């Protein structure tokens, strides 16, 4: 069986993702954006200026959003990849 292929558009970057892997061409910013997009879609209220600017179009109502199991898993994958690469976006 071949890998499932998905294409994601994050900002101005088109990402190619295979199931179970990180985007091959993702930058640290792309990883940060995808991770925080999950939070934004669940009502997270950002406190940093970058978070506020990047997700200004989303309604916020909580600092502790309830993520689904798959969202938690994806956030963990993205965090691990950011750590592996030594990403320092918004820090």
Order of alpha helices (4+ residues) and beta strands (2+ residues): beta-beta-alpha-alpha-alpha
